[in-house]
Amino acid sequence: MVDESDGLEAASDGQLRIAITVAGRIGETLARAHEDAARRERDADKLEQRGIGKEAVSAKTAADVSQSKPATAAVKAQQTRSAKARPNRSRSPKIQRTELWR
């Protein structure tokens, strides 16, 4: 017996794959942000242990944060322009053919 499909199953599989991919990317971004915050905290603790003042440590941390992407920019999808289809025309000038034998 032939199972005739209307493509609904394939479409739902594709959407599920996309959703899983997006969720994975968001998870990676959040994990990276968490690791960055932990690294900054460790760096601040090390600097304070060396006797560097809290103002200098907070300035270094602020500079480090300002050099990174904001969380909203990291999660946004990058929009790219897709190539537009061009008609298949040659760039040479058009010559009108008036011969009868053609």
C-alpha positions as CSV (number, residue, x, y, z in Angstrom):
1,M,0.0,0.0,0.0
2,V,1.4,3.4,-1.0
3,D,1.3,6.0,1.7
4,E,0.6,9.4,0.1
5,S,2.0,12.2,2.1
6,D,1.0,15.8,1.8
7,G,4.5,16.9,3.0
8,L,3.3,17.9,6.4
9,E,5.6,15.4,8.2
10,A,8.6,16.6,6.3
11,A,7.7,20.3,7.0
12,S,7.3,19.6,10.7
13,D,10.6,17.7,10.8
14,G,12.3,20.7,9.2
15,Q,10.7,23.1,11.7
16,L,11.8,20.9,14.6
17,R,15.4,20.8,13.3
18,I,15.4,24.6,13.0
19,A,14.0,25.0,16.5
20,I,16.6,22.6,17.9
21,T,19.4,24.5,16.1
22,V,18.2,27.8,17.4
23,A,17.8,26.5,21.0
24,G,21.4,25.2,20.8
25,R,22.8,28.5,19.6
26,I,20.9,30.4,22.3
27,G,22.3,27.9,24.9
28,E,25.8,28.3,23.6
29,T,25.5,32.1,23.8
30,L,24.2,32.0,27.4
31,A,26.9,29.6,28.4
32,R,29.5,31.8,26.9
33,A,28.1,34.9,28.7
34,H,28.1,32.9,32.0
35,E,31.8,31.8,31.4
36,D,32.7,35.5,30.6
37,A,31.1,36.7,33.9
38,A,32.9,34.0,35.9
39,R,36.2,34.9,34.2
40,R,35.7,38.6,35.0
41,E,34.9,37.7,38.7
42,R,38.0,35.6,39.0
43,D,40.1,38.4,37.4
44,A,38.7,40.9,39.8
45,D,39.4,38.7,42.8
46,K,43.0,38.2,41.6
47,L,43.5,41.9,41.2
48,E,42.1,42.7,44.6
49,Q,44.4,40.0,46.2
50,R,47.4,41.8,44.6
51,G,46.3,44.9,46.4
52,I,44.9,46.9,43.5
53,G,42.1,49.2,44.6
54,K,38.4,48.5,44.0
55,E,38.0,51.5,41.7
56,A,40.8,50.3,39.4
57,V,39.3,46.8,39.4
58,S,35.8,48.1,38.6
59,A,37.2,50.2,35.8
60,K,39.0,47.2,34.3
61,T,35.8,45.1,34.5
62,A,33.8,47.9,32.9
63,A,36.3,48.2,30.1
64,D,36.2,44.4,29.6
65,V,32.4,44.4,29.4
66,S,32.3,47.4,27.0
67,Q,34.6,45.5,24.6
68,S,32.2,42.6,24.3
69,K,28.9,42.3,22.4
70,P,25.8,43.2,24.3
71,A,23.6,40.2,25.0
72,T,20.9,41.4,22.6
73,A,23.3,41.7,19.7
74,A,24.8,38.3,20.4
75,V,21.3,36.6,20.1
76,K,20.0,38.5,17.1
77,A,20.2,36.7,13.8
78,Q,22.5,38.2,11.4
79,Q,20.6,39.6,8.4
80,T,22.3,39.2,5.1
81,R,21.1,40.2,1.7
82,S,20.5,37.3,-0.6
83,A,21.7,37.4,-4.1
84,K,19.1,38.4,-6.6
85,A,18.6,36.3,-9.7
86,R,19.7,38.1,-12.8
87,P,18.3,37.5,-16.2
88,N,20.6,35.5,-18.5
89,R,21.6,38.3,-20.9
90,S,24.9,38.8,-22.5
91,R,26.7,42.1,-22.0
92,S,27.5,42.5,-25.7
93,P,25.3,44.9,-27.7
94,K,22.4,43.3,-29.4
95,I,22.6,43.0,-33.2
96,Q,19.4,42.8,-35.1
97,R,19.5,40.0,-37.5
98,T,17.7,40.7,-40.7
99,E,19.0,38.0,-43.0
100,L,16.3,36.0,-44.6
101,W,18.0,32.6,-44.4
102,R,17.9,32.6,-40.6
